[in-house]
Every structure is written in C-alpha cells, then in structure tokens.
C-alpha cells in the first residue's frame, strides 16, 4: 500500500503587501523549509521523500496594518508552567515590535467567548503583563469543555477581532481548526494562530511543548524525596504518581533524569499485577534483594485493571475520567505484602497539581518567548489555521489538522522506553 504524505500547507488570509515595521534584518521566507523527517533507514531501497515545513520567523511583508489590528488571546485546558510567559511575550511583541495597541485577553478559556457565561474580557497592556512571568498558572484562568463554534466566531466577529491566538493542547487545536473553518466560511479576515500547550508533551510531530521541562524538573524533586523516604525506613517503598493520561512522557523522562526509579509504569505498556510475571511478584523480588524500591506510575497506566462495568464517565472536555491507579497500587501493594507477612513502609506521593501550577523554569521561559514571538510574526503575515512548533530543533509552522488527529505516544520498542528499561532494570514485560 502506498503511504500518503501529510499535507503541511499553511493557509493565508491574502497576499502580504505591507512592509514590516521590524528592523531586525533577519526576515524569513516561505521558501525556507525544514524536513519533517530526518531519519534514514538504509534497509529501504526506496525511502519516501521527506516532506518539508515552513520555517517560523518574521516576514519582510505583512498582511495587517498594525494600527488597525485588534488581537485576542485565550488559554484553554489544564494549567501548565509557562502560560503567563507566553501571554507576556505575545503582548510585548505585538505592542513594541508591531505597534498593535488593542489586545484583549479572553477569560476562562473558550467560555469567555460565550455571552451567557458572563465572563469579562481583560485588556492586555505591557503594564498588565510586565511581571506575570514570575507567577504560576494563568492571569486569564482557564476552563475545559466544548463550546459552540458558531457562537465563538459570532463573538470574534462582533468584537472585530483580526488576530486570535489560541494556547492549548490537542483538543484546543481541534477547536481552533473548526474556528478557522467557520471564519473561512464567513469570509472573515481573522487569523487563527495556535501555541501548543500540553504538559504531557503528547502533541504529535512536535518534539517538545512548553512546560514539559519544568514538569520534569519538579517531578525529579518528588522522585528524590520518594527515594529518600524509601531508603529511610526498613523495607521502604516510594510510590509516585505523575501526569500522563495517554502518554507516559513525564514518567519516562523523569525516571531517566533522576535514575533512582526501579519501576516505571506507563499507559503505553500494559502490565499485570498478579501472577508469576506480574508487577507485584517482581516488586517482591526487588524488596527481598535490595530492601527498598521507587515506583513511578503515570496517571493513565493500568486502567485495564479496574472494573469496567457501569457507564463511562467523562470530564467536561469529553475525556474518559481515569480511575486512580496510584491509590489502587498503594492498596494492592500493601495487601500483597501483608498476606506474605512482610512488613513494608510505603509512602505514596501525588504531586500533579503542584507540578502544573509552578512558574516556568529558565528553559521553558525561553521556549515560551520564542513561540509567542513567532506566533505574532505568523499572524501579522496573514497566516491562519496553524500553530508554531519545534520540529527537528527548528521552529516551524504546522497546520492544525496535522497535529490534532492523534496523540504522540511512547513507542514500547523505541529508544526512550529501552533507555528506561536499562535505567530501572525492570523486566521488559510484566504480563503473564
């Protein structure tokens, strides 16, 4: 079967004809490209040709007249380190580099565009945002849940918005694509530009999202504490639950960064609790041999271990509500060793809401600034239906449709998971 190539074409509101007010002198062209896939398999006699992506950056000519632009920005989904950094950089770039003076913040996610919720808009100026990078969370707050696309575009049209910046993950980008389609249907000249925000780092094609580095740094602190607790008591076990609904990137990366984890459990790799090759039996062997253990579990791991009878519960965004694997593991571990009359000291730590609410670290702050600046450049050049992302160490333009179709998962046979197995020493499989 012939493999189809992805479509990375970036839509435009029209031909940019206005000279850019920027004086930086390093303008980019749409003809400057980055390969989407830089890997080569010598075993393939006829490898597919690589597809290229537009390089992000300022354009020499722009589409919008800056003094006439009215911009809006919204942040959706869960909190994540760095949202305020993005907001600050967006406002500073629009105001000081392009001369845009009319910038509003939409409060509480997409709810802020629905009149019946009654959320007020926030005028964003340099004075408002000048120090917000030192704060966790978002000055715009956020919300989950689907909102009516037509109503949202009605609000954008009513407010005469020209540029709409959307900060969020895969669900948010899916909504942004629908907003783009609705504005196009109405022939509205509204540029819709996305900035990827997913602490789980699960947006496909993008190698890293902002907030992920901070999440790893904070998770490592927790794992260090779990290790101290485990070694500080006879037969000590430190159990840490980290974020990761469908992707175990935080758990895997934190384990590699710290090196003290003995077991890492992620959604992509199923495991059994019981049986000779189950997790509990391997944990027992570890405890009898070394007398302590550190376990990291992603929140989406082991969902098959729960009773699936009854109606499926979903959150406001339509995601299936996860059962608490951390509590289940804690209870089952304690029960297992109690039945064997082996006394253990187990400490269970769930730092999820602490991790996502802290200010961004230096690495993430830099990324937030770059993403925001490039988003502004793209929007002012008249581009729409796209986000700025990091691909192969270069910032590029990606259409919403390319990143919102599926999530980026850990490959159980890939390099990352192999490194985790080597670091922890856990079995390749814990299935019977």
WOURFEN-V332703 format. One record per run of one state. SS is the DSSP state (H for helix, E for strand, - for the rest). FROM is the first residue (numbers start at 0). LEN is the number of residues. Records with the same first field share a line. If there is no record, write none. Layout:
SS->FROM-LEN + FROM-LEN
This chain:
-->0-10 + 12-5 + 19-13 + 35-16 + 55-5 + 62-3 + 68-1 + 75-7 + 97-4 + 106-2 + 113-1 + 117-4 + 123-2 + 129-2 + 134-14 + 158-4 + 168-1 + 185-5 + 196-6 + 203-8 + 231-4 + 242-6 + 258-4 + 265-5 + 271-7 + 290-1 + 298-4 + 305-8 + 314-5 + 320-4 + 339-5 + 350-1 + 357-4 + 380-2 + 384-1 + 391-2 + 403-3 + 407-7 + 424-5 + 430-2
E->10-2 + 17-2 + 32-3 + 51-4 + 60-2 + 69-6 + 101-5 + 121-2 + 162-6 + 190-6 + 202-1 + 235-7 + 262-3 + 270-1 + 291-7 + 313-1 + 319-1 + 344-6 + 382-2 + 385-6 + 393-6 + 406-1 + 429-1
H->65-3 + 82-15 + 108-5 + 114-3 + 125-4 + 131-3 + 148-10 + 169-16 + 211-20 + 248-10 + 278-12 + 302-3 + 324-15 + 351-6 + 361-19 + 399-4 + 414-10
